[in-house]
Amino acid sequence: MGASFKDYHFQPFIDDAIKDLGFRNPTPIQTKVIPTIKHGKSVIGKSATGSGKTHAFLLPIFDGLDLNKEDVQVVITTPSRELAYQIYDNAKQIAKFSDKTIHIGNYVGGTDKERQVEKLEREQPQVVIGTPGRVWDLVKNGDLEIHSAHQLVIDEADMTLDLGFLDTVDEIASKMAEDLQMMVFSATVPPKLKPFLKKYMKNPVMNDIPTKTVINQNVSNWLISTKGKNKNDLIYQLITMGEPYLVLIFANTRERVDEIYNYLKQQGLKVAEIHGGMQPRVRKRVMKQIQNLDYQFVVASDLAARGIDISGVSHVINDDIPTDLEYFIHRVGRTGRNGMKGIAMTLYAPGEEQKVSELEKMGIKFIPKEIKRGEVVDTYDRKRRMKRKEPKNKLDPTMIGLIKKKKKNVKPGYKKKIKRAIKQKSDEDRKIEVRNQIRARKKQKKRSSQRYQ
């Protein structure tokens, strides 16, 4: 029998929050991480989006808060504003079941810093959630006092590194308590991240949840070859078939997001777009509209795959295979959640066979599909040619050519004519050779006689 949340002996208000969330049993990452955090050990949780990692750290952290102390006890950093808002909402859901008020501060760029400073002068939060830049800005100016905090969570650590925020997180960590319990969550642990981890973590517990355990079984992965067709038109066909509840369309670049968004708008669809180049206020407003289901179709960059939790996504479409294949897991992880069925459709060009093969090596199983007469239908496995057995004695091209010639209709007496022609040519060549030899001897004899006269 699997683990149960009762095994962790949480405080009653935590149990109430879990019941309210509708969680039945802990996910693999929660099973491995929660006991480690409760024992005060530093941990590295390597797991993809959709694995339940946010509650893997929030539940034990809130369970261990000293609600009689009104100072900062934990700092949670995340590389994107959207993800910070998401964690903040999850934290508030847990906190509302506590008899005592739990003060939670949410600090991200693009928000009113002056108001945050004024509130910090009145009271310090017990839980800090935010993006590294804004959190550090408040700390270095003396507004946010984190020296009392013994727990630091770095969520999406590889993305934090990619976006250049790791040095800022390093500054934050240096201002916290010496006996720091660090919790690092990341889809991957790149080599450049390791020196930072060694600096702050002594013998951390490493929990690596394999990809296959976090690709939801409720998600059907369709693979659709573009076959040189216009991708904008293919996407339009796919999202207008049937009645999808909410479709997330992922593209590799901001420019491509804009292109798909504009095309779908021109077709008369009500569509939203989300990418890192948008103004923070605009992005926040659009996200709120998406959460309120004002849009049925959303075109997004990979920022959304890592930093946004949109409930009710029925379909995910990959306009392209992401350059970083790990992002594929994050994209697909947006659908098939909370026991619901989901469909992920991936468009690929003939030249992307290698990328598809690499995804398959990661444990992803594709179902080959194609659009026929306005419907998505099963099609042949793209590897069917490779799976055919080669003949044991393969003929060389010359022999194949001769066989093909034999199959052609031949006129009567054709072979005899050829033989006669060859013999005739041979006889002529021989006569010419003999004639040339006689001429040569005559010339030689004439030169010799002239020499002795």
DAURVEN-V101908 format. One line per field, one symbol per residue. phi: phi as a letter, one per 30 degrees, with the letter a starting at -180 (. if undefined). Layout:
# DAURVEN-V101908
phi=???
This chain:
# DAURVEN-V101908
phi=.ddbdddchddedddddddddidcbddeddeddedddddicdbcccadejcideddcddddddcdcddccbdcbbccbdbdedddddddddddddddddcdcdbccbbdicddedddeddddacddbcbldeedddeddddidcccdddcbbccchdddededicdddddddddccedddccbcbadbbdedddeddddccchddcccceeddcddddcccccbddhidddedddddddcdibddaccccbdbdddeeddeddddddicdbcbbaddddeddddddddddddidbcbbcbddeddccbccdidcbbccdadddddddeddddddcichiddbbcccdbdedcedddddddddjccccdbacbhibcbdbdddcdddddddddcdddeddddddddddddcdeidddddddddddddddddddddeddddddddddddddddcd
